[in-house]
Amino acid sequence: MRTDNELVEFPVTEKQKCGFESTEGKGYQETPDSQMDQEVLKANLNGLERKLLVLINEHKSLKEEIKTLKNENQELKAAIKIRDEQIAGFHNQLKITKIVDNLHPEDGSVSELKKKVDEYIREIDKCIAHLSR
């Protein structure tokens, strides 16, 4: 049975020895090239970590921007809907006005007829506004 301080030697291939050298009976020790490789790996790892943090922060900011743009998009869609309803109301008023202009009452009560139609238009506008809520 062996103790923890005892060195156990395992067969090592030449490929596995890369970066290590044998010290008579003491196993394999790191060579200066191996230490440089580890420093290069650490530097690469640190660079990757920095790049990852940058990407994470950029991802967060892009998610916020998307959220803001979605909200703005919803607001603009609502504004467009309101404008479309207003335009439809104006088209209806225009049609009614054309109808009134084409009427030729025989008893000369054009002004009375126009007042009555204007009352109807105002009443219809109130109904539309009420339905829009």
C-alpha positions as CSV (number, residue, x, y, z in Angstrom):
1,M,0.0,0.0,0.0
2,R,1.3,3.5,-0.8
3,T,1.1,6.7,1.1
4,D,-0.1,10.1,-0.2
5,N,3.5,11.4,-0.4
6,E,4.7,8.5,-2.5
7,L,5.1,9.2,-6.2
8,V,3.4,6.6,-8.6
9,E,4.8,6.4,-12.1
10,F,2.4,5.6,-14.9
11,P,3.4,4.8,-18.5
12,V,3.4,8.1,-20.5
13,T,3.5,8.3,-24.3
14,E,5.6,10.9,-26.0
15,K,2.5,12.8,-27.0
16,Q,1.5,13.1,-23.3
17,K,5.0,14.3,-22.4
18,C,4.7,17.4,-24.6
19,G,5.5,20.4,-22.4
20,F,6.9,18.2,-19.6
21,E,10.4,16.8,-19.0
22,S,11.5,13.8,-16.9
23,T,13.5,14.4,-13.8
24,E,15.2,11.2,-12.8
25,G,12.6,9.3,-10.7
26,K,10.7,12.4,-9.7
27,G,8.0,12.2,-12.4
28,Y,7.5,14.9,-14.9
29,Q,7.9,18.6,-14.3
30,E,6.6,21.6,-16.3
31,T,9.1,23.1,-18.8
32,P,9.3,26.8,-19.4
33,D,7.5,26.3,-22.7
34,S,4.6,24.8,-20.8
35,Q,4.5,27.7,-18.4
36,M,4.3,30.1,-21.4
37,D,1.5,28.0,-22.9
38,Q,-0.4,28.3,-19.7
39,E,0.1,32.1,-19.6
40,V,-1.1,32.4,-23.2
41,L,-4.1,30.2,-22.3
42,K,-4.8,32.4,-19.3
43,A,-4.5,35.6,-21.4
44,N,-6.8,34.1,-24.0
45,L,-9.3,33.1,-21.3
46,N,-9.3,36.6,-19.9
47,G,-9.8,38.0,-23.3
48,L,-12.7,35.7,-23.9
49,E,-14.2,36.7,-20.5
50,R,-14.0,40.4,-21.4
51,K,-15.6,39.8,-24.8
52,L,-18.3,37.7,-23.2
53,L,-19.1,40.5,-20.7
54,V,-19.3,43.0,-23.6
55,L,-21.7,40.7,-25.5
56,I,-23.8,40.2,-22.4
57,N,-24.1,44.0,-21.8
58,E,-24.8,44.6,-25.5
59,H,-27.5,41.9,-25.3
60,K,-29.1,43.6,-22.3
61,S,-29.1,47.0,-24.0
62,L,-30.6,45.6,-27.2
63,K,-33.3,43.9,-25.2
64,E,-34.2,47.2,-23.6
65,E,-34.1,48.9,-27.0
66,I,-36.5,46.3,-28.4
67,K,-38.8,46.8,-25.4
68,T,-38.8,50.6,-25.9
69,L,-39.4,50.2,-29.7
70,K,-42.3,47.8,-29.1
71,N,-43.9,50.3,-26.7
72,E,-43.5,53.1,-29.2
73,N,-44.9,50.9,-32.0
74,Q,-48.0,50.2,-29.9
75,E,-48.5,53.9,-29.2
76,L,-48.1,54.7,-32.9
77,K,-50.6,52.0,-33.9
78,A,-53.1,53.5,-31.4
79,A,-52.5,57.0,-32.9
80,I,-53.1,55.7,-36.4
81,K,-56.3,54.0,-35.4
82,I,-57.6,57.3,-33.9
83,R,-56.6,59.2,-37.1
84,D,-58.3,56.5,-39.2
85,E,-61.5,56.9,-37.2
86,Q,-61.3,60.7,-37.6
87,I,-60.8,60.4,-41.3
88,A,-63.8,58.1,-41.6
89,G,-65.9,60.6,-39.7
90,F,-64.8,63.4,-42.0
91,H,-65.7,61.3,-45.0
92,N,-69.2,60.8,-43.6
93,Q,-69.6,64.5,-43.0
94,L,-68.5,65.2,-46.5
95,K,-71.0,62.7,-47.9
96,I,-73.8,64.3,-45.9
97,T,-72.7,67.8,-47.0
98,K,-72.8,66.7,-50.6
99,I,-76.3,65.3,-50.2
100,V,-77.5,68.5,-48.5
101,D,-75.9,70.7,-51.2
102,N,-77.7,68.6,-53.9
103,L,-81.1,69.1,-52.3
104,H,-83.2,71.9,-53.7
105,P,-86.2,72.5,-51.5
106,E,-89.0,74.3,-53.2
107,D,-90.3,76.4,-50.4
108,G,-87.0,78.2,-49.7
109,S,-86.2,76.5,-46.4
110,V,-82.7,75.6,-47.3
111,S,-81.3,77.2,-44.1
112,E,-83.7,75.2,-42.0
113,L,-82.7,72.0,-43.7
114,K,-79.0,72.7,-43.3
115,K,-79.5,73.4,-39.6
116,K,-81.3,70.2,-39.2
117,V,-78.7,68.2,-41.1
118,D,-75.9,69.9,-39.0
119,E,-77.8,68.8,-35.8
120,Y,-77.9,65.3,-37.1
121,I,-74.2,65.4,-37.9
122,R,-73.3,66.7,-34.4
123,E,-75.5,63.9,-32.9
124,I,-73.8,61.3,-35.1
125,D,-70.4,62.6,-34.1
126,K,-71.3,62.3,-30.4
127,C,-72.5,58.7,-30.9
128,I,-69.2,57.9,-32.7
129,A,-67.2,59.4,-30.0
130,H,-69.2,57.6,-27.4
131,L,-68.7,54.3,-29.2
132,S,-65.0,54.9,-29.6
133,R,-64.5,54.9,-25.8
